[in-house]
Amino acid sequence: MKILITLFLISISLYAKEPIAIVSKVRGVVKFKDKSDKKYFTKLDLNSPIYFDSQIITKKKTFVKIVFLDDGSTMTIYPETELVINGLLDNRKILKDIEILHGVVKLDIANQFDNKFNIKGSNSNLNCRECEFWMQSDKFNGDKYMKVNGELNIFNQSINSQISLGLDSTILSIVDKEFDKYRTTISERKYLESLMLEFDEKNIKNKYKNSNNLVEETNINTVVIKFKNAANIEKEIILKYTN
């Protein structure tokens, strides 16, 4: 009986430590820890595995992008950001639940089918099945959401109110205040574009092509990730990066 219990506990431990994502791009020194630990000790490198309960922090001029292994959803984490990756595994599907403590992130979420991707900010929650958006979170200034595409539903628990985010619009959620919804400003767009340019995320699909549409072969590395989605359809993610 003791042997069976021991084997059961070991199997739970191994299952709990199964990677759910990998680092596809990193700039500078980015660190992570288990959320129960007090200090950051571990550095994230290219292709580092990411597990549930990982807490990631970026400093000035640092950046990291991760890819979830079940469906290819990506989370891009910009400088001076801290977040926790929560969730659970359900029949080989990763139920994703991200807590943004502060900072700026961009999420490109593939179809979750019968599940939802949940994001928790300083005072609000967002969920969607398939979407792309930016989020800025600060416990003093609230949570700001800027939609790229998809259907986004945002809930502010302090006022028990929910709102959907339209195209080219921004929503600001602050504790004990009604949502502030407005058309995304030019200055906001320029700020986000500057972040993307700084870390080579702007027009990344075309950055490796010259004027003759030939791929430059020098200093280009490729990572191929194969996975199956919830519909058991096989897909590949091809990541290219320079040294």
Helices and strands as residue ranges (DSSP letters): H 2-16, E 21-27, E 30-34, E 42-44, E 49-50, E 54-57, E 63-68, E 74-77, E 82-90, E 93-109, E 117-120, E 124-128, E 131-138, E 142-150, E 152-156, E 161-165, E 169-173, E 180-183, H 186-198, G 204-206, E 220-228, E 234-242
